[in-house]
Amino acid sequence: MKEDSPHTDAKDNDLNAETVAATTEPKTKDNKNTENDKNDNALDATNKDVEDIMKEVSVNKKKKKKEKNKKTKLCVTADSEKTETEDNKKSSKELAIAYLKLWKKNREEWKFQKVRQVWLLSNMLDSEMVKDKHFETLLLYLDGLKGKARETTSTAAQNITESESNSGVKVDRARQIVQQLSTE
């Protein structure tokens, strides 16, 4: 034990004496059993708490996973087709046509949207998806294509004109596209 220094007072001495007595006195069997019971109860309570928390975390993870799965079902795929119903495909068509109309009528308000452009390029040869009245506007829009989009569109149209029969709406449209993109 530490020797008393002149700076310690009577309270410190009393506390030190009690601490030494408490640590050096042997515990009785009854005291040990009581303490063990308390520790066991505390461990049981702690284990139950941990189990409850683990169950709650597991439930939360499952809920988050379900929500994430719902969101991914609604996301647009790489081909810019919605994975839900035909109504969503119609809305993609309507959005793309509205995008094209805005490009033609008001370029100041128009804003480039890759998804809309991809949809238009993917469906430009289909007369059901892009009606003739919108195809004329699409040809003008294609004139502004640059880079890889222009090359890919031109190559695809040329391949169609070479591989398909000499008649049909698809081939006629492909020829018009090739002609539009060849002039610079």
C-alpha contacts under 8 A as a table, 3 or more apart, distances in Angstrom:
res1	aa1	res2	aa2	distance
4	D	8	T	6.65
4	D	13	N	7.78
5	S	8	T	5.76
6	P	9	D	7.83
8	T	12	D	6.21
8	T	13	N	7.41
9	D	12	D	5.62
9	D	13	N	6.68
10	A	13	N	5.11
10	A	14	D	6.31
11	K	14	D	5.16
11	K	15	L	6.26
12	D	15	L	5.14
12	D	16	N	6.10
13	N	16	N	5.16
13	N	17	A	6.20
14	D	17	A	5.17
14	D	18	E	6.29
15	L	18	E	5.17
15	L	19	T	6.17
16	N	19	T	5.14
16	N	20	V	6.23
17	A	20	V	5.22
17	A	21	A	6.15
18	E	21	A	5.07
18	E	22	A	6.06
19	T	22	A	5.18
19	T	23	T	6.23
20	V	23	T	5.31
20	V	24	T	6.05
21	A	24	T	5.28
21	A	25	E	5.89
22	A	25	E	5.65
23	T	26	P	8.00
27	K	31	N	6.20
27	K	32	K	6.55
28	T	31	N	5.28
28	T	32	K	6.34
29	K	32	K	5.11
29	K	33	N	6.24
30	D	33	N	5.19
30	D	34	T	6.13
31	N	34	T	5.16
31	N	35	E	6.13
32	K	35	E	5.12
32	K	36	N	6.06
33	N	36	N	5.02
33	N	37	D	6.06
34	T	37	D	5.16
34	T	38	K	6.24
35	E	38	K	5.05
35	E	39	N	6.15
36	N	39	N	4.97
36	N	40	D	6.01
37	D	40	D	5.04
37	D	41	N	6.07
38	K	41	N	5.15
38	K	42	A	6.06
39	N	42	A	4.99
39	N	43	L	6.08
40	D	43	L	5.02
40	D	44	D	6.07
41	N	44	D	5.03
41	N	45	A	6.10
42	A	45	A	5.10
42	A	46	T	6.02
43	L	46	T	4.86
43	L	47	N	5.93
44	D	47	N	5.05
44	D	48	K	6.14
45	A	48	K	5.12
45	A	49	D	6.13
46	T	49	D	5.01
46	T	50	V	6.14
47	N	50	V	5.04
47	N	51	E	6.09
48	K	51	E	5.02
48	K	52	D	6.05
49	D	52	D	5.08
49	D	53	I	6.10
50	V	53	I	5.07
50	V	54	M	6.08
51	E	54	M	5.07
51	E	55	K	6.18
52	D	55	K	5.16
52	D	56	E	6.19
53	I	56	E	5.03
53	I	57	V	6.11
54	M	57	V	5.07
54	M	58	S	6.11
55	K	58	S	5.06
55	K	59	V	6.20
56	E	59	V	5.12
56	E	60	N	6.14
57	V	60	N	5.05
57	V	61	K	6.13
58	S	61	K	5.13
58	S	62	K	6.31
59	V	62	K	5.15
59	V	63	K	6.27
60	N	63	K	5.09
60	N	64	K	6.17
61	K	64	K	5.14
61	K	65	K	6.10
62	K	65	K	5.07
62	K	66	K	6.23
63	K	66	K	5.17
63	K	67	E	6.27
64	K	67	E	5.11
64	K	68	K	6.11
65	K	68	K	5.04
65	K	69	N	6.13
66	K	69	N	5.09
66	K	70	K	6.27
67	E	70	K	5.14
67	E	71	K	6.32
68	K	71	K	5.09
68	K	72	T	6.23
69	N	72	T	5.18
69	N	73	K	6.28
70	K	73	K	5.29
70	K	74	L	6.70
71	K	74	L	5.28
71	K	75	C	6.42
72	T	75	C	5.01
73	K	83	T	6.29
73	K	84	E	7.11
74	L	82	K	6.85
74	L	83	T	6.53
74	L	84	E	6.72
75	C	82	K	6.79
75	C	83	T	7.43
76	V	79	D	7.84
76	V	80	S	5.42
76	V	81	E	5.96
76	V	82	K	5.09
76	V	83	T	7.06
77	T	80	S	5.06
77	T	81	E	5.77
77	T	82	K	6.44
77	T	83	T	7.24
78	A	81	E	7.55
79	D	118	V	7.85
79	D	119	W	7.78
80	S	115	V	6.31
80	S	118	V	7.23
80	S	119	W	6.39
81	E	89	K	6.41
81	E	92	S	7.53
82	K	85	T	7.52
82	K	88	N	5.96
82	K	89	K	6.17
82	K	92	S	7.95
84	E	88	N	6.55
85	T	88	N	5.58
85	T	89	K	7.03
86	E	89	K	5.04
86	E	90	K	6.30
87	D	90	K	5.02
87	D	91	S	6.25
88	N	91	S	5.01
88	N	92	S	6.27
89	K	92	S	5.01
89	K	93	K	6.32
90	K	93	K	5.00
90	K	94	E	6.13
91	S	94	E	4.91
91	S	95	L	5.92
92	S	95	L	5.07
92	S	96	A	6.07
92	S	116	R	7.95
92	S	119	W	7.84
93	K	96	A	5.15
93	K	97	I	6.20
93	K	119	W	7.80
93	K	129	M	6.91
94	E	97	I	5.19
94	E	98	A	6.05
95	L	98	A	5.06
95	L	99	Y	6.04
95	L	116	R	7.32
96	A	99	Y	4.94
96	A	100	L	6.28
96	A	116	R	5.03
96	A	117	Q	7.49
96	A	119	W	6.86
96	A	120	L	6.54
97	I	100	L	5.01
97	I	101	K	6.16
97	I	130	V	7.77
97	I	134	H	7.40
98	A	101	K	5.04
98	A	102	L	6.10
99	Y	102	L	5.23
99	Y	103	W	6.22
99	Y	110	W	7.50
99	Y	116	R	6.98
100	L	103	W	5.03
100	L	104	K	6.37
100	L	134	H	7.90
100	L	137	T	7.19
100	L	138	L	7.02
100	L	141	Y	7.73
101	K	104	K	5.14
101	K	105	K	6.15
101	K	137	T	7.73
102	L	105	K	5.19
102	L	106	N	5.43
102	L	107	R	6.76
102	L	109	E	7.53
102	L	110	W	5.76
103	W	106	N	5.87
103	W	107	R	5.15
103	W	110	W	5.44
103	W	111	K	7.98
103	W	141	Y	7.89
104	K	107	R	6.69
104	K	137	T	6.98
106	N	109	E	5.75
106	N	110	W	6.22
107	R	110	W	4.72
107	R	111	K	7.72
108	E	111	K	7.98
113	Q	116	R	5.47
113	Q	117	Q	6.37
114	K	117	Q	5.07
114	K	118	V	6.05
115	V	118	V	5.21
115	V	119	W	6.23
116	R	119	W	5.10
116	R	120	L	6.19
117	Q	120	L	5.08
117	Q	121	L	6.10
118	V	121	L	5.12
118	V	122	S	5.98
119	W	122	S	5.10
119	W	123	N	6.14
120	L	123	N	5.28
120	L	124	M	5.55
120	L	130	V	7.91
120	L	138	L	7.99
121	L	124	M	5.34
121	L	153	T	7.22
122	S	125	L	7.83
123	N	126	D	5.43
123	N	129	M	6.28
123	N	130	V	6.83
124	M	127	S	7.55
124	M	129	M	7.52
124	M	130	V	6.03
124	M	135	F	7.28
124	M	138	L	7.80
125	L	130	V	7.58
125	L	169	V	7.66
125	L	170	K	5.19
125	L	173	R	5.99
125	L	174	A	6.81
126	D	129	M	5.46
126	D	130	V	6.15
126	D	170	K	6.66
127	S	130	V	5.21
127	S	131	K	5.24
127	S	132	D	6.72
127	S	169	V	7.17
127	S	170	K	7.66
128	E	131	K	5.99
130	V	134	H	6.13
130	V	135	F	6.12
131	K	134	H	5.42
131	K	135	F	6.11
132	D	135	F	4.85
132	D	136	E	6.70
133	K	136	E	5.96
133	K	137	T	7.43
134	H	137	T	5.25
134	H	138	L	6.19
135	F	138	L	4.75
135	F	139	L	6.20
136	E	139	L	5.22
136	E	140	L	6.71
137	T	140	L	5.19
137	T	141	Y	6.25
138	L	141	Y	4.83
138	L	142	L	6.05
139	L	142	L	5.05
139	L	143	D	6.48
139	L	176	Q	7.85
139	L	177	I	6.61
139	L	180	Q	6.77
140	L	143	D	5.23
140	L	144	G	7.29
141	Y	144	G	5.62
141	Y	145	L	7.20
142	L	145	L	5.18
142	L	150	R	7.66
142	L	177	I	7.84
142	L	180	Q	7.61
142	L	181	L	7.15
143	D	180	Q	6.41
143	D	181	L	6.01
145	L	149	A	6.43
145	L	150	R	5.15
146	K	149	A	6.17
146	K	150	R	5.12
146	K	151	E	7.89
147	G	150	R	5.50
147	G	151	E	6.45
148	K	151	E	5.05
148	K	152	T	5.95
149	A	152	T	5.27
149	A	153	T	6.02
150	R	153	T	5.26
150	R	154	S	6.05
150	R	181	L	7.46
151	E	154	S	5.21
151	E	155	T	6.05
152	T	155	T	5.19
152	T	156	A	6.05
153	T	156	A	5.21
153	T	157	A	6.17
154	S	157	A	5.21
154	S	158	Q	6.15
154	S	177	I	7.09
154	S	178	V	5.72
154	S	181	L	6.47
155	T	158	Q	5.10
155	T	159	N	6.13
156	A	159	N	5.16
156	A	160	I	6.35
157	A	160	I	5.17
157	A	161	T	6.35
157	A	174	A	4.69
157	A	175	R	6.92
157	A	177	I	6.57
157	A	178	V	6.02
158	Q	161	T	5.16
158	Q	162	E	6.24
158	Q	174	A	6.94
158	Q	175	R	7.38
158	Q	178	V	6.30
159	N	162	E	5.18
159	N	163	S	5.99
160	I	163	S	5.21
160	I	164	E	5.62
160	I	171	V	6.47
160	I	174	A	6.55
161	T	164	E	5.80
161	T	165	S	7.77
161	T	166	N	7.51
161	T	171	V	5.55
161	T	174	A	6.18
161	T	175	R	6.30
164	E	171	V	6.77
165	S	168	G	7.61
165	S	171	V	7.53
166	N	171	V	6.84
167	S	171	V	6.24
167	S	172	D	6.98
168	G	171	V	5.49
168	G	172	D	6.24
169	V	172	D	5.07
169	V	173	R	6.06
170	K	173	R	5.24
170	K	174	A	6.14
171	V	174	A	4.94
171	V	175	R	6.16
172	D	175	R	5.18
172	D	176	Q	6.33
173	R	176	Q	5.07
173	R	177	I	6.20
174	A	177	I	5.07
174	A	178	V	6.18
175	R	178	V	5.10
175	R	179	Q	6.13
176	Q	179	Q	5.08
176	Q	180	Q	6.04
177	I	180	Q	5.01
177	I	181	L	6.04
178	V	181	L	5.27
178	V	182	S	5.97
179	Q	182	S	5.26
179	Q	183	T	6.69
180	Q	183	T	5.79
181	L	184	E	7.09
